[in-house]
């Protein structure tokens, strides 16, 4: 899948927006997100991932919150 690399030292809002948009991608392989450095807003990102999962969105944690894959074509 396409890979996006983000810095974890900036606002978690960028990562949260990407996480929420990723399941809507048109490719079934989805998007892979890699955090290049320390994730400073880990509690907020964790809360976002858990909320997405609660609503039935598949989020694969490959290396905790620093490497995730979100399959596309989810509703």
mmJSON file of the N, C-alpha and C atoms, coordinates in Angstrom:
{"data_MODEL":{"atom_site":{
"group_PDB":["ATOM","ATOM","ATOM","ATOM","ATOM","ATOM","ATOM","ATOM","ATOM","ATOM","ATOM","ATOM","ATOM","ATOM","ATOM","ATOM","ATOM","ATOM","ATOM","ATOM","ATOM","ATOM","ATOM","ATOM","ATOM","ATOM","ATOM","ATOM","ATOM","ATOM","ATOM","ATOM","ATOM","ATOM","ATOM","ATOM","ATOM","ATOM","ATOM","ATOM","ATOM","ATOM","ATOM","ATOM","ATOM","ATOM","ATOM","ATOM","ATOM","ATOM","ATOM","ATOM","ATOM","ATOM","ATOM","ATOM","ATOM","ATOM","ATOM","ATOM","ATOM","ATOM","ATOM","ATOM","ATOM","ATOM","ATOM","ATOM","ATOM","ATOM","ATOM","ATOM","ATOM","ATOM","ATOM","ATOM","ATOM","ATOM","ATOM","ATOM","ATOM","ATOM","ATOM","ATOM","ATOM","ATOM","ATOM","ATOM","ATOM","ATOM","ATOM","ATOM","ATOM","ATOM","ATOM","ATOM","ATOM","ATOM","ATOM","ATOM","ATOM","ATOM","ATOM","ATOM","ATOM","ATOM","ATOM","ATOM","ATOM","ATOM","ATOM","ATOM","ATOM","ATOM","ATOM","ATOM","ATOM","ATOM","ATOM","ATOM","ATOM","ATOM","ATOM","ATOM","ATOM","ATOM","ATOM","ATOM","ATOM","ATOM","ATOM","ATOM","ATOM","ATOM","ATOM","ATOM","ATOM","ATOM","ATOM","ATOM","ATOM","ATOM","ATOM","ATOM","ATOM","ATOM","ATOM","ATOM","ATOM","ATOM","ATOM","ATOM","ATOM","ATOM","ATOM","ATOM","ATOM","ATOM","ATOM","ATOM","ATOM","ATOM","ATOM","ATOM","ATOM","ATOM","ATOM","ATOM","ATOM","ATOM","ATOM","ATOM","ATOM","ATOM","ATOM","ATOM","ATOM","ATOM","ATOM","ATOM","ATOM","ATOM","ATOM","ATOM","ATOM","ATOM","ATOM","ATOM","ATOM","ATOM","ATOM","ATOM","ATOM","ATOM","ATOM","ATOM","ATOM","ATOM","ATOM","ATOM","ATOM","ATOM","ATOM","ATOM","ATOM","ATOM","ATOM","ATOM","ATOM","ATOM","ATOM","ATOM","ATOM","ATOM","ATOM","ATOM","ATOM","ATOM","ATOM","ATOM","ATOM","ATOM","ATOM","ATOM","ATOM"],
"id":[1,2,3,4,5,6,7,8,9,10,11,12,13,14,15,16,17,18,19,20,21,22,23,24,25,26,27,28,29,30,31,32,33,34,35,36,37,38,39,40,41,42,43,44,45,46,47,48,49,50,51,52,53,54,55,56,57,58,59,60,61,62,63,64,65,66,67,68,69,70,71,72,73,74,75,76,77,78,79,80,81,82,83,84,85,86,87,88,89,90,91,92,93,94,95,96,97,98,99,100,101,102,103,104,105,106,107,108,109,110,111,112,113,114,115,116,117,118,119,120,121,122,123,124,125,126,127,128,129,130,131,132,133,134,135,136,137,138,139,140,141,142,143,144,145,146,147,148,149,150,151,152,153,154,155,156,157,158,159,160,161,162,163,164,165,166,167,168,169,170,171,172,173,174,175,176,177,178,179,180,181,182,183,184,185,186,187,188,189,190,191,192,193,194,195,196,197,198,199,200,201,202,203,204,205,206,207,208,209,210,211,212,213,214,215,216,217,218,219,220,221,222,223,224,225],
"type_symbol":["N","C","C","N","C","C","N","C","C","N","C","C","N","C","C","N","C","C","N","C","C","N","C","C","N","C","C","N","C","C","N","C","C","N","C","C","N","C","C","N","C","C","N","C","C","N","C","C","N","C","C","N","C","C","N","C","C","N","C","C","N","C","C","N","C","C","N","C","C","N","C","C","N","C","C","N","C","C","N","C","C","N","C","C","N","C","C","N","C","C","N","C","C","N","C","C","N","C","C","N","C","C","N","C","C","N","C","C","N","C","C","N","C","C","N","C","C","N","C","C","N","C","C","N","C","C","N","C","C","N","C","C","N","C","C","N","C","C","N","C","C","N","C","C","N","C","C","N","C","C","N","C","C","N","C","C","N","C","C","N","C","C","N","C","C","N","C","C","N","C","C","N","C","C","N","C","C","N","C","C","N","C","C","N","C","C","N","C","C","N","C","C","N","C","C","N","C","C","N","C","C","N","C","C","N","C","C","N","C","C","N","C","C","N","C","C","N","C","C","N","C","C","N","C","C"],
"label_atom_id":["N","CA","C","N","CA","C","N","CA","C","N","CA","C","N","CA","C","N","CA","C","N","CA","C","N","CA","C","N","CA","C","N","CA","C","N","CA","C","N","CA","C","N","CA","C","N","CA","C","N","CA","C","N","CA","C","N","CA","C","N","CA","C","N","CA","C","N","CA","C","N","CA","C","N","CA","C","N","CA","C","N","CA","C","N","CA","C","N","CA","C","N","CA","C","N","CA","C","N","CA","C","N","CA","C","N","CA","C","N","CA","C","N","CA","C","N","CA","C","N","CA","C","N","CA","C","N","CA","C","N","CA","C","N","CA","C","N","CA","C","N","CA","C","N","CA","C","N","CA","C","N","CA","C","N","CA","C","N","CA","C","N","CA","C","N","CA","C","N","CA","C","N","CA","C","N","CA","C","N","CA","C","N","CA","C","N","CA","C","N","CA","C","N","CA","C","N","CA","C","N","CA","C","N","CA","C","N","CA","C","N","CA","C","N","CA","C","N","CA","C","N","CA","C","N","CA","C","N","CA","C","N","CA","C","N","CA","C","N","CA","C","N","CA","C","N","CA","C","N","CA","C","N","CA","C","N","CA","C","N","CA","C"],
"label_alt_id":[null,null,null,null,null,null,null,null,null,null,null,null,null,null,null,null,null,null,null,null,null,null,null,null,null,null,null,null,null,null,null,null,null,null,null,null,null,null,null,null,null,null,null,null,null,null,null,null,null,null,null,null,null,null,null,null,null,null,null,null,null,null,null,null,null,null,null,null,null,null,null,null,null,null,null,null,null,null,null,null,null,null,null,null,null,null,null,null,null,null,null,null,null,null,null,null,null,null,null,null,null,null,null,null,null,null,null,null,null,null,null,null,null,null,null,null,null,null,null,null,null,null,null,null,null,null,null,null,null,null,null,null,null,null,null,null,null,null,null,null,null,null,null,null,null,null,null,null,null,null,null,null,null,null,null,null,null,null,null,null,null,null,null,null,null,null,null,null,null,null,null,null,null,null,null,null,null,null,null,null,null,null,null,null,null,null,null,null,null,null,null,null,null,null,null,null,null,null,null,null,null,null,null,null,null,null,null,null,null,null,null,null,null,null,null,null,null,null,null,null,null,null,null,null,null],
"label_comp_id":["UNK","UNK","UNK","UNK","UNK","UNK","UNK","UNK","UNK","UNK","UNK","UNK","UNK","UNK","UNK","UNK","UNK","UNK","UNK","UNK","UNK","UNK","UNK","UNK","UNK","UNK","UNK","UNK","UNK","UNK","UNK","UNK","UNK","UNK","UNK","UNK","UNK","UNK","UNK","UNK","UNK","UNK","UNK","UNK","UNK","UNK","UNK","UNK","UNK","UNK","UNK","UNK","UNK","UNK","UNK","UNK","UNK","UNK","UNK","UNK","UNK","UNK","UNK","UNK","UNK","UNK","UNK","UNK","UNK","UNK","UNK","UNK","UNK","UNK","UNK","UNK","UNK","UNK","UNK","UNK","UNK","UNK","UNK","UNK","UNK","UNK","UNK","UNK","UNK","UNK","UNK","UNK","UNK","UNK","UNK","UNK","UNK","UNK","UNK","UNK","UNK","UNK","UNK","UNK","UNK","UNK","UNK","UNK","UNK","UNK","UNK","UNK","UNK","UNK","UNK","UNK","UNK","UNK","UNK","UNK","UNK","UNK","UNK","UNK","UNK","UNK","UNK","UNK","UNK","UNK","UNK","UNK","UNK","UNK","UNK","UNK","UNK","UNK","UNK","UNK","UNK","UNK","UNK","UNK","UNK","UNK","UNK","UNK","UNK","UNK","UNK","UNK","UNK","UNK","UNK","UNK","UNK","UNK","UNK","UNK","UNK","UNK","UNK","UNK","UNK","UNK","UNK","UNK","UNK","UNK","UNK","UNK","UNK","UNK","UNK","UNK","UNK","UNK","UNK","UNK","UNK","UNK","UNK","UNK","UNK","UNK","UNK","UNK","UNK","UNK","UNK","UNK","UNK","UNK","UNK","UNK","UNK","UNK","UNK","UNK","UNK","UNK","UNK","UNK","UNK","UNK","UNK","UNK","UNK","UNK","UNK","UNK","UNK","UNK","UNK","UNK","UNK","UNK","UNK","UNK","UNK","UNK","UNK","UNK","UNK"],
"label_asym_id":["A","A","A","A","A","A","A","A","A","A","A","A","A","A","A","A","A","A","A","A","A","A","A","A","A","A","A","A","A","A","A","A","A","A","A","A","A","A","A","A","A","A","A","A","A","A","A","A","A","A","A","A","A","A","A","A","A","A","A","A","A","A","A","A","A","A","A","A","A","A","A","A","A","A","A","A","A","A","A","A","A","A","A","A","A","A","A","A","A","A","A","A","A","A","A","A","A","A","A","A","A","A","A","A","A","A","A","A","A","A","A","A","A","A","A","A","A","A","A","A","A","A","A","A","A","A","A","A","A","A","A","A","A","A","A","A","A","A","A","A","A","A","A","A","A","A","A","A","A","A","A","A","A","A","A","A","A","A","A","A","A","A","A","A","A","A","A","A","A","A","A","A","A","A","A","A","A","A","A","A","A","A","A","A","A","A","A","A","A","A","A","A","A","A","A","A","A","A","A","A","A","A","A","A","A","A","A","A","A","A","A","A","A","A","A","A","A","A","A","A","A","A","A","A","A"],
"label_entity_id":["1","1","1","1","1","1","1","1","1","1","1","1","1","1","1","1","1","1","1","1","1","1","1","1","1","1","1","1","1","1","1","1","1","1","1","1","1","1","1","1","1","1","1","1","1","1","1","1","1","1","1","1","1","1","1","1","1","1","1","1","1","1","1","1","1","1","1","1","1","1","1","1","1","1","1","1","1","1","1","1","1","1","1","1","1","1","1","1","1","1","1","1","1","1","1","1","1","1","1","1","1","1","1","1","1","1","1","1","1","1","1","1","1","1","1","1","1","1","1","1","1","1","1","1","1","1","1","1","1","1","1","1","1","1","1","1","1","1","1","1","1","1","1","1","1","1","1","1","1","1","1","1","1","1","1","1","1","1","1","1","1","1","1","1","1","1","1","1","1","1","1","1","1","1","1","1","1","1","1","1","1","1","1","1","1","1","1","1","1","1","1","1","1","1","1","1","1","1","1","1","1","1","1","1","1","1","1","1","1","1","1","1","1","1","1","1","1","1","1","1","1","1","1","1","1"],
"label_seq_id":[1,1,1,2,2,2,3,3,3,4,4,4,5,5,5,6,6,6,7,7,7,8,8,8,9,9,9,10,10,10,11,11,11,12,12,12,13,13,13,14,14,14,15,15,15,16,16,16,17,17,17,18,18,18,19,19,19,20,20,20,21,21,21,22,22,22,23,23,23,24,24,24,25,25,25,26,26,26,27,27,27,28,28,28,29,29,29,30,30,30,31,31,31,32,32,32,33,33,33,34,34,34,35,35,35,36,36,36,37,37,37,38,38,38,39,39,39,40,40,40,41,41,41,42,42,42,43,43,43,44,44,44,45,45,45,46,46,46,47,47,47,48,48,48,49,49,49,50,50,50,51,51,51,52,52,52,53,53,53,54,54,54,55,55,55,56,56,56,57,57,57,58,58,58,59,59,59,60,60,60,61,61,61,62,62,62,63,63,63,64,64,64,65,65,65,66,66,66,67,67,67,68,68,68,69,69,69,70,70,70,71,71,71,72,72,72,73,73,73,74,74,74,75,75,75],
"pdbx_PDB_ins_code":[null,null,null,null,null,null,null,null,null,null,null,null,null,null,null,null,null,null,null,null,null,null,null,null,null,null,null,null,null,null,null,null,null,null,null,null,null,null,null,null,null,null,null,null,null,null,null,null,null,null,null,null,null,null,null,null,null,null,null,null,null,null,null,null,null,null,null,null,null,null,null,null,null,null,null,null,null,null,null,null,null,null,null,null,null,null,null,null,null,null,null,null,null,null,null,null,null,null,null,null,null,null,null,null,null,null,null,null,null,null,null,null,null,null,null,null,null,null,null,null,null,null,null,null,null,null,null,null,null,null,null,null,null,null,null,null,null,null,null,null,null,null,null,null,null,null,null,null,null,null,null,null,null,null,null,null,null,null,null,null,null,null,null,null,null,null,null,null,null,null,null,null,null,null,null,null,null,null,null,null,null,null,null,null,null,null,null,null,null,null,null,null,null,null,null,null,null,null,null,null,null,null,null,null,null,null,null,null,null,null,null,null,null,null,null,null,null,null,null,null,null,null,null,null,null],
"Cartn_x":[0.822,0.0,0.858,0.299,1.03,1.4,2.582,3.059,3.197,2.717,2.839,3.721,4.721,5.582,5.329,5.097,4.821,5.752,5.996,6.713,5.726,6.117,5.271,5.411,6.32,6.565,5.636,4.848,3.901,2.54,1.587,0.244,-0.339,-1.041,-1.676,-2.846,-3.255,-4.399,-4.133,-2.897,-2.558,-2.724,-2.196,-2.29,-3.738,-4.481,-5.886,-6.686,-6.449,-7.148,-6.826,-5.567,-5.154,-5.782,-5.806,-6.422,-7.902,-8.59,-10.03,-10.334,-9.434,-9.653,-9.2,-8.218,-7.627,-8.629,-9.596,-10.53,-11.392,-11.494,-12.317,-11.547,-10.245,-9.458,-10.046,-9.902,-10.554,-9.819,-8.538,-7.787,-7.978,-8.215,-8.445,-7.225,-6.014,-4.81,-4.694,-5.386,-5.421,-4.156,-3.842,-2.708,-1.906,-0.602,0.29,0.879,0.825,1.311,2.499,3.589,4.796,5.154,5.33,5.763,7.283,7.938,9.394,10.144,9.519,10.218,9.245,9.56,8.726,7.326,6.336,4.943,4.58,4.531,4.328,2.872,1.943,0.515,-0.086,0.658,0.234,-1.158,-1.523,-2.861,-4.0,-3.827,-4.877,-4.975,-3.838,-3.833,-4.421,-4.065,-4.612,-6.133,-6.618,-8.055,-8.744,-8.123,-8.687,-8.765,-7.69,-7.659,-8.719,-8.824,-9.818,-11.242,-11.482,-12.811,-13.129,-12.154,-12.353,-12.69,-11.941,-12.189,-13.568,-13.982,-15.303,-16.413,-16.167,-17.135,-16.955,-16.088,-15.956,-14.894,-14.048,-12.977,-11.782,-11.237,-10.061,-8.809,-8.067,-6.795,-5.781,-4.79,-3.769,-2.571,-2.262,-1.107,0.077,1.023,2.17,3.321,3.432,4.463,3.884,2.852,2.172,1.585,1.692,1.143,2.167,3.307,4.313,4.294,3.541,3.431,2.066,1.2,-0.183,-0.56,-1.451,-2.013,-3.523,-4.151,-5.607,-6.101,-6.756,-7.287,-8.313,-8.392,-9.33,-10.694,-11.572,-12.928,-13.748,-13.527,-14.311,-15.341,-16.447,-17.466,-17.801],
"Cartn_y":[-1.206,0.0,1.259,2.364,3.632,3.942,4.497,4.784,6.289,6.746,8.144,8.186,9.043,9.209,10.586,10.613,11.857,11.988,13.204,13.459,13.376,12.704,12.611,13.803,14.721,15.86,17.035,16.959,18.037,17.664,18.522,18.313,16.977,16.316,15.037,15.229,16.461,16.716,16.275,16.386,15.926,14.414,13.709,12.256,11.812,12.473,12.135,12.312,13.395,13.621,12.532,12.148,11.081,9.745,9.459,8.223,8.161,9.269,9.275,9.218,9.729,9.706,8.39,7.727,6.524,5.417,5.098,4.011,4.304,5.556,5.937,5.905,5.558,5.515,4.47,4.714,3.857,2.538,2.487,1.245,0.324,-0.958,-1.918,-2.066,-1.839,-1.989,-0.898,0.212,1.266,2.083,2.522,3.415,2.903,3.014,2.663,3.957,4.118,5.331,4.974,5.695,5.482,6.799,6.746,7.917,7.864,8.928,8.932,9.151,9.782,10.084,9.91,10.464,10.269,10.847,10.046,10.472,11.147,12.479,13.215,13.223,13.054,13.086,11.685,10.733,9.334,9.087,9.681,9.42,9.825,10.937,11.38,10.465,10.014,9.111,7.765,7.295,6.031,6.123,7.242,7.446,7.432,8.054,8.076,6.669,5.899,4.535,3.668,3.765,2.962,3.346,4.618,5.063,4.552,4.603,4.077,2.587,1.847,0.407,0.142,0.944,0.789,0.954,1.798,2.011,1.025,0.031,-1.041,-0.834,0.169,0.407,-0.468,-1.167,-2.001,-1.13,-1.152,-0.452,-1.488,-1.76,-2.745,-2.033,-2.379,-1.797,-2.715,-2.278,-3.107,-2.927,-1.754,-1.469,-0.422,-0.824,0.119,1.266,2.465,3.634,4.308,3.668,4.266,3.676,2.604,1.998,1.335,1.888,1.403,1.214,0.272,0.078,0.116,0.928,1.056,0.658,-0.5,-0.912,0.099,0.233,1.161,0.542,1.295,0.884,0.452,1.132,0.856,1.983,1.645,2.655,2.682],
"Cartn_z":[0.0,0.0,0.0,-0.447,-0.374,1.077,1.264,2.617,2.816,3.964,4.359,5.596,5.574,6.738,7.327,8.64,9.35,10.54,10.929,12.166,13.323,14.379,15.559,16.481,16.14,17.022,16.737,15.664,15.363,15.94,15.776,16.31,15.855,16.742,16.405,15.45,15.222,14.351,12.918,12.439,11.092,10.993,11.971,11.986,12.157,13.013,13.227,11.934,11.217,9.953,8.949,8.876,7.963,8.357,9.653,10.134,9.777,9.896,9.622,8.126,7.303,5.856,5.223,5.819,5.229,4.903,5.762,5.441,4.216,3.833,2.69,1.38,1.442,0.208,-0.737,-2.019,-3.015,-3.238,-2.954,-3.126,-1.934,-2.198,-1.119,-0.218,-0.767,0.058,1.098,0.897,1.9,1.967,3.17,3.399,4.596,4.492,5.59,6.14,7.455,8.104,8.988,8.802,9.599,10.283,11.587,12.355,12.437,11.943,11.806,13.109,14.072,15.32,16.48,17.615,18.804,18.623,18.969,18.897,20.212,20.197,21.447,21.906,20.998,21.354,21.341,21.849,21.803,22.399,23.535,24.09,23.144,22.422,21.5,20.283,19.785,18.637,19.052,20.221,20.735,20.862,21.366,21.515,20.144,19.15,17.799,17.222,17.346,16.814,17.496,18.804,19.527,19.143,18.937,18.522,17.118,16.234,14.877,14.931,15.74,15.868,16.466,17.408,18.019,16.974,15.978,14.91,13.751,13.941,12.957,11.895,12.054,11.088,11.464,10.465,10.71,10.687,11.768,11.878,12.34,11.508,11.848,12.46,13.698,14.376,14.14,13.316,12.95,13.925,14.503,15.502,16.446,17.144,18.022,17.215,17.743,17.062,16.157,15.945,15.066,13.665,13.459,12.133,12.046,11.217,11.112,9.654,9.412,8.076,8.2,7.366,7.368,5.985,5.874,4.578,4.067,2.75,2.139,1.926,1.318,0.964,2.172,3.298,4.498,4.674,5.306,5.564,7.042],
"occupancy":[1.0,1.0,1.0,1.0,1.0,1.0,1.0,1.0,1.0,1.0,1.0,1.0,1.0,1.0,1.0,1.0,1.0,1.0,1.0,1.0,1.0,1.0,1.0,1.0,1.0,1.0,1.0,1.0,1.0,1.0,1.0,1.0,1.0,1.0,1.0,1.0,1.0,1.0,1.0,1.0,1.0,1.0,1.0,1.0,1.0,1.0,1.0,1.0,1.0,1.0,1.0,1.0,1.0,1.0,1.0,1.0,1.0,1.0,1.0,1.0,1.0,1.0,1.0,1.0,1.0,1.0,1.0,1.0,1.0,1.0,1.0,1.0,1.0,1.0,1.0,1.0,1.0,1.0,1.0,1.0,1.0,1.0,1.0,1.0,1.0,1.0,1.0,1.0,1.0,1.0,1.0,1.0,1.0,1.0,1.0,1.0,1.0,1.0,1.0,1.0,1.0,1.0,1.0,1.0,1.0,1.0,1.0,1.0,1.0,1.0,1.0,1.0,1.0,1.0,1.0,1.0,1.0,1.0,1.0,1.0,1.0,1.0,1.0,1.0,1.0,1.0,1.0,1.0,1.0,1.0,1.0,1.0,1.0,1.0,1.0,1.0,1.0,1.0,1.0,1.0,1.0,1.0,1.0,1.0,1.0,1.0,1.0,1.0,1.0,1.0,1.0,1.0,1.0,1.0,1.0,1.0,1.0,1.0,1.0,1.0,1.0,1.0,1.0,1.0,1.0,1.0,1.0,1.0,1.0,1.0,1.0,1.0,1.0,1.0,1.0,1.0,1.0,1.0,1.0,1.0,1.0,1.0,1.0,1.0,1.0,1.0,1.0,1.0,1.0,1.0,1.0,1.0,1.0,1.0,1.0,1.0,1.0,1.0,1.0,1.0,1.0,1.0,1.0,1.0,1.0,1.0,1.0,1.0,1.0,1.0,1.0,1.0,1.0,1.0,1.0,1.0,1.0,1.0,1.0,1.0,1.0,1.0,1.0,1.0,1.0],
"B_iso_or_equiv":[0.0,0.0,0.0,0.0,0.0,0.0,0.0,0.0,0.0,0.0,0.0,0.0,0.0,0.0,0.0,0.0,0.0,0.0,0.0,0.0,0.0,0.0,0.0,0.0,0.0,0.0,0.0,0.0,0.0,0.0,0.0,0.0,0.0,0.0,0.0,0.0,0.0,0.0,0.0,0.0,0.0,0.0,0.0,0.0,0.0,0.0,0.0,0.0,0.0,0.0,0.0,0.0,0.0,0.0,0.0,0.0,0.0,0.0,0.0,0.0,0.0,0.0,0.0,0.0,0.0,0.0,0.0,0.0,0.0,0.0,0.0,0.0,0.0,0.0,0.0,0.0,0.0,0.0,0.0,0.0,0.0,0.0,0.0,0.0,0.0,0.0,0.0,0.0,0.0,0.0,0.0,0.0,0.0,0.0,0.0,0.0,0.0,0.0,0.0,0.0,0.0,0.0,0.0,0.0,0.0,0.0,0.0,0.0,0.0,0.0,0.0,0.0,0.0,0.0,0.0,0.0,0.0,0.0,0.0,0.0,0.0,0.0,0.0,0.0,0.0,0.0,0.0,0.0,0.0,0.0,0.0,0.0,0.0,0.0,0.0,0.0,0.0,0.0,0.0,0.0,0.0,0.0,0.0,0.0,0.0,0.0,0.0,0.0,0.0,0.0,0.0,0.0,0.0,0.0,0.0,0.0,0.0,0.0,0.0,0.0,0.0,0.0,0.0,0.0,0.0,0.0,0.0,0.0,0.0,0.0,0.0,0.0,0.0,0.0,0.0,0.0,0.0,0.0,0.0,0.0,0.0,0.0,0.0,0.0,0.0,0.0,0.0,0.0,0.0,0.0,0.0,0.0,0.0,0.0,0.0,0.0,0.0,0.0,0.0,0.0,0.0,0.0,0.0,0.0,0.0,0.0,0.0,0.0,0.0,0.0,0.0,0.0,0.0,0.0,0.0,0.0,0.0,0.0,0.0,0.0,0.0,0.0,0.0,0.0,0.0],
"pdbx_formal_charge":[null,null,null,null,null,null,null,null,null,null,null,null,null,null,null,null,null,null,null,null,null,null,null,null,null,null,null,null,null,null,null,null,null,null,null,null,null,null,null,null,null,null,null,null,null,null,null,null,null,null,null,null,null,null,null,null,null,null,null,null,null,null,null,null,null,null,null,null,null,null,null,null,null,null,null,null,null,null,null,null,null,null,null,null,null,null,null,null,null,null,null,null,null,null,null,null,null,null,null,null,null,null,null,null,null,null,null,null,null,null,null,null,null,null,null,null,null,null,null,null,null,null,null,null,null,null,null,null,null,null,null,null,null,null,null,null,null,null,null,null,null,null,null,null,null,null,null,null,null,null,null,null,null,null,null,null,null,null,null,null,null,null,null,null,null,null,null,null,null,null,null,null,null,null,null,null,null,null,null,null,null,null,null,null,null,null,null,null,null,null,null,null,null,null,null,null,null,null,null,null,null,null,null,null,null,null,null,null,null,null,null,null,null,null,null,null,null,null,null,null,null,null,null,null,null],
"auth_seq_id":[1,1,1,2,2,2,3,3,3,4,4,4,5,5,5,6,6,6,7,7,7,8,8,8,9,9,9,10,10,10,11,11,11,12,12,12,13,13,13,14,14,14,15,15,15,16,16,16,17,17,17,18,18,18,19,19,19,20,20,20,21,21,21,22,22,22,23,23,23,24,24,24,25,25,25,26,26,26,27,27,27,28,28,28,29,29,29,30,30,30,31,31,31,32,32,32,33,33,33,34,34,34,35,35,35,36,36,36,37,37,37,38,38,38,39,39,39,40,40,40,41,41,41,42,42,42,43,43,43,44,44,44,45,45,45,46,46,46,47,47,47,48,48,48,49,49,49,50,50,50,51,51,51,52,52,52,53,53,53,54,54,54,55,55,55,56,56,56,57,57,57,58,58,58,59,59,59,60,60,60,61,61,61,62,62,62,63,63,63,64,64,64,65,65,65,66,66,66,67,67,67,68,68,68,69,69,69,70,70,70,71,71,71,72,72,72,73,73,73,74,74,74,75,75,75],
"auth_comp_id":["UNK","UNK","UNK","UNK","UNK","UNK","UNK","UNK","UNK","UNK","UNK","UNK","UNK","UNK","UNK","UNK","UNK","UNK","UNK","UNK","UNK","UNK","UNK","UNK","UNK","UNK","UNK","UNK","UNK","UNK","UNK","UNK","UNK","UNK","UNK","UNK","UNK","UNK","UNK","UNK","UNK","UNK","UNK","UNK","UNK","UNK","UNK","UNK","UNK","UNK","UNK","UNK","UNK","UNK","UNK","UNK","UNK","UNK","UNK","UNK","UNK","UNK","UNK","UNK","UNK","UNK","UNK","UNK","UNK","UNK","UNK","UNK","UNK","UNK","UNK","UNK","UNK","UNK","UNK","UNK","UNK","UNK","UNK","UNK","UNK","UNK","UNK","UNK","UNK","UNK","UNK","UNK","UNK","UNK","UNK","UNK","UNK","UNK","UNK","UNK","UNK","UNK","UNK","UNK","UNK","UNK","UNK","UNK","UNK","UNK","UNK","UNK","UNK","UNK","UNK","UNK","UNK","UNK","UNK","UNK","UNK","UNK","UNK","UNK","UNK","UNK","UNK","UNK","UNK","UNK","UNK","UNK","UNK","UNK","UNK","UNK","UNK","UNK","UNK","UNK","UNK","UNK","UNK","UNK","UNK","UNK","UNK","UNK","UNK","UNK","UNK","UNK","UNK","UNK","UNK","UNK","UNK","UNK","UNK","UNK","UNK","UNK","UNK","UNK","UNK","UNK","UNK","UNK","UNK","UNK","UNK","UNK","UNK","UNK","UNK","UNK","UNK","UNK","UNK","UNK","UNK","UNK","UNK","UNK","UNK","UNK","UNK","UNK","UNK","UNK","UNK","UNK","UNK","UNK","UNK","UNK","UNK","UNK","UNK","UNK","UNK","UNK","UNK","UNK","UNK","UNK","UNK","UNK","UNK","UNK","UNK","UNK","UNK","UNK","UNK","UNK","UNK","UNK","UNK","UNK","UNK","UNK","UNK","UNK","UNK"],
"auth_asym_id":["A","A","A","A","A","A","A","A","A","A","A","A","A","A","A","A","A","A","A","A","A","A","A","A","A","A","A","A","A","A","A","A","A","A","A","A","A","A","A","A","A","A","A","A","A","A","A","A","A","A","A","A","A","A","A","A","A","A","A","A","A","A","A","A","A","A","A","A","A","A","A","A","A","A","A","A","A","A","A","A","A","A","A","A","A","A","A","A","A","A","A","A","A","A","A","A","A","A","A","A","A","A","A","A","A","A","A","A","A","A","A","A","A","A","A","A","A","A","A","A","A","A","A","A","A","A","A","A","A","A","A","A","A","A","A","A","A","A","A","A","A","A","A","A","A","A","A","A","A","A","A","A","A","A","A","A","A","A","A","A","A","A","A","A","A","A","A","A","A","A","A","A","A","A","A","A","A","A","A","A","A","A","A","A","A","A","A","A","A","A","A","A","A","A","A","A","A","A","A","A","A","A","A","A","A","A","A","A","A","A","A","A","A","A","A","A","A","A","A","A","A","A","A","A","A"],
"auth_atom_id":["N","CA","C","N","CA","C","N","CA","C","N","CA","C","N","CA","C","N","CA","C","N","CA","C","N","CA","C","N","CA","C","N","CA","C","N","CA","C","N","CA","C","N","CA","C","N","CA","C","N","CA","C","N","CA","C","N","CA","C","N","CA","C","N","CA","C","N","CA","C","N","CA","C","N","CA","C","N","CA","C","N","CA","C","N","CA","C","N","CA","C","N","CA","C","N","CA","C","N","CA","C","N","CA","C","N","CA","C","N","CA","C","N","CA","C","N","CA","C","N","CA","C","N","CA","C","N","CA","C","N","CA","C","N","CA","C","N","CA","C","N","CA","C","N","CA","C","N","CA","C","N","CA","C","N","CA","C","N","CA","C","N","CA","C","N","CA","C","N","CA","C","N","CA","C","N","CA","C","N","CA","C","N","CA","C","N","CA","C","N","CA","C","N","CA","C","N","CA","C","N","CA","C","N","CA","C","N","CA","C","N","CA","C","N","CA","C","N","CA","C","N","CA","C","N","CA","C","N","CA","C","N","CA","C","N","CA","C","N","CA","C","N","CA","C","N","CA","C","N","CA","C","N","CA","C","N","CA","C","N","CA","C"],
"pdbx_PDB_model_num":[1,1,1,1,1,1,1,1,1,1,1,1,1,1,1,1,1,1,1,1,1,1,1,1,1,1,1,1,1,1,1,1,1,1,1,1,1,1,1,1,1,1,1,1,1,1,1,1,1,1,1,1,1,1,1,1,1,1,1,1,1,1,1,1,1,1,1,1,1,1,1,1,1,1,1,1,1,1,1,1,1,1,1,1,1,1,1,1,1,1,1,1,1,1,1,1,1,1,1,1,1,1,1,1,1,1,1,1,1,1,1,1,1,1,1,1,1,1,1,1,1,1,1,1,1,1,1,1,1,1,1,1,1,1,1,1,1,1,1,1,1,1,1,1,1,1,1,1,1,1,1,1,1,1,1,1,1,1,1,1,1,1,1,1,1,1,1,1,1,1,1,1,1,1,1,1,1,1,1,1,1,1,1,1,1,1,1,1,1,1,1,1,1,1,1,1,1,1,1,1,1,1,1,1,1,1,1,1,1,1,1,1,1,1,1,1,1,1,1,1,1,1,1,1,1]
}}}
